[in-house]
């Protein structure tokens, strides 16, 4: 097959870029694969791309950020999408032209705004697949309204978890659109897995409030008190860094908790540790959970929506604790830190159980989906497959009420100025 991915900015760093590059690399073993990047801001991608995968940027911000068309607002990319401010009349023009000229079997969008472009502008002869790397409930009512108008023109939508797929089925009326979970994939690390002897708990992610690294640091205080030779290493960068630094100092954990900054690749850091930790209030999937498990670490995670409960088997390859529960988190960490045999046994299970997120099984799912959609297109029929139960119109009506209410609030604020 000829397969094209449309991504926001392939030259940055992030989970969507990583998983798109991983899937493209695996598909390139048997297919012709191209990635179209709506934006470009540097000479080369930050993440290494397989040389068999072609990369085509559309708007180069190094030279075109002052183009008059880029200073005018976008009309196709929905204004309610998080990245709207980075799109413009120029991106509308370039993305529309790129899609119109596609000679490909399958085109895959990787965020809601780009999925709208696919729905409205991709050739009718091409199978159009919209990926959901966040969750439907994460989107604003205005964006959900825009998606309800555009998404019926897609052939398939692929959330990353079964839980979010169920939400799509319940809340969106999408006749003829295939809804099927397609998880992110993580290749096996080139390094030997962790052996469980390193006295290090490892966490990684953007230093943002929803990741709750403050909760992790507070819970780790109990670990440091009982096992002062253990340390916590937190990898990542973000707006919470100074606040977390102050918390570490206030708790007197400066010899036990370290903010390590952003590191790529992370595999050499995971294998130095013996336990992974994820303390988010919300995780659309949980890439760091899979990355840690692929390196042989059991993971202690909050049981937040949506991904951790689908990845971790509680008591077998990790522990799930209630969201925001510092005592439960500390207890789970203490259990693994204090029991060498349990920690190593869970680490072996994590390594084995995480194989289902390797490129081979994930790409096999993607290939089956693409092939079924292509066959249906050639036969002139829709592939509804799993989950085409009609959604209640009540969800759309509820979003309409929320949109109207927010419009009233905005108008009142404007009148007071």
CORVEN-V166955 format. One record per backbone hydrogen bond with DSSP energy under -0.5 kcal/mol. CO is the residue of the C=O (numbers start at 0). NH is the residue of the N-H. If there is no record, write none. Layout:
BEGIN
co & nh
CO & NH
CO & NH
END
This chain:
BEGIN
co & nh
0 & 2
0 & 31
1 & 104
1 & 105
2 & 33
3 & 107
4 & 6
4 & 35
5 & 109
6 & 37
7 & 38
8 & 11
13 & 17
14 & 18
15 & 19
16 & 20
17 & 21
18 & 22
19 & 23
20 & 24
21 & 25
22 & 26
23 & 27
25 & 28
26 & 29
26 & 30
30 & 32
31 & 2
32 & 53
33 & 4
34 & 36
34 & 55
35 & 6
35 & 37
36 & 57
37 & 58
38 & 9
39 & 60
49 & 52
51 & 53
53 & 34
55 & 36
58 & 39
58 & 60
59 & 62
59 & 63
60 & 64
63 & 66
66 & 69
66 & 70
67 & 70
68 & 71
68 & 88
68 & 89
71 & 88
77 & 80
80 & 83
82 & 85
83 & 86
86 & 73
87 & 91
88 & 92
89 & 93
90 & 94
91 & 95
92 & 96
93 & 97
94 & 98
95 & 99
96 & 100
98 & 101
98 & 122
104 & 126
105 & 3
106 & 128
107 & 5
108 & 130
110 & 114
111 & 115
112 & 116
113 & 117
114 & 118
115 & 119
116 & 120
116 & 121
117 & 121
122 & 125
126 & 106
126 & 128
127 & 154
127 & 155
128 & 108
128 & 130
129 & 157
130 & 132
131 & 159
134 & 137
134 & 138
135 & 138
139 & 143
140 & 144
141 & 145
142 & 146
143 & 147
144 & 148
145 & 149
146 & 150
149 & 152
150 & 153
154 & 177
155 & 129
156 & 158
156 & 179
157 & 131
158 & 181
160 & 164
161 & 165
162 & 166
163 & 167
164 & 168
165 & 169
166 & 170
167 & 171
169 & 391
171 & 173
173 & 176
177 & 156
177 & 179
197 & 199
198 & 230
199 & 273
199 & 274
200 & 232
201 & 276
202 & 234
205 & 207
206 & 239
207 & 210
207 & 211
208 & 211
209 & 280
209 & 281
211 & 215
212 & 216
213 & 217
214 & 218
215 & 219
216 & 220
218 & 221
218 & 222
219 & 223
220 & 224
221 & 225
222 & 226
226 & 229
230 & 200
231 & 233
231 & 257
232 & 202
232 & 234
233 & 259
233 & 260
234 & 204
236 & 206
237 & 240
239 & 243
240 & 244
241 & 245
242 & 246
243 & 247
244 & 248
245 & 249
246 & 250
247 & 252
248 & 251
252 & 255
252 & 256
255 & 231
257 & 233
257 & 259
260 & 235
265 & 268
265 & 269
266 & 270
268 & 271
268 & 272
269 & 272
273 & 297
274 & 201
275 & 299
277 & 301
282 & 306
285 & 289
286 & 290
287 & 291
288 & 292
289 & 293
290 & 294
291 & 294
291 & 296
292 & 295
294 & 193
297 & 275
298 & 300
298 & 318
299 & 277
300 & 320
301 & 303
303 & 308
304 & 282
306 & 309
306 & 310
307 & 310
307 & 311
311 & 313
312 & 315
312 & 316
312 & 317
316 & 298
317 & 314
318 & 300
320 & 302
321 & 324
323 & 325
324 & 328
325 & 329
326 & 330
327 & 331
328 & 332
329 & 333
330 & 334
331 & 335
332 & 336
333 & 337
335 & 338
338 & 342
339 & 343
340 & 344
341 & 345
342 & 346
343 & 347
344 & 348
345 & 349
346 & 350
347 & 351
348 & 352
349 & 353
351 & 354
352 & 355
353 & 356
354 & 357
356 & 185
357 & 361
358 & 362
359 & 363
360 & 364
361 & 365
362 & 366
363 & 367
364 & 368
365 & 369
366 & 370
367 & 371
368 & 372
369 & 373
370 & 374
371 & 375
372 & 376
373 & 377
374 & 378
375 & 379
375 & 380
376 & 379
381 & 383
383 & 178
385 & 178
391 & 394
391 & 395
392 & 396
393 & 397
394 & 398
395 & 399
396 & 400
397 & 401
398 & 402
399 & 403
400 & 404
401 & 405
402 & 406
403 & 407
404 & 408
405 & 409
406 & 410
407 & 411
408 & 412
409 & 413
410 & 414
411 & 415
412 & 416
413 & 416
END
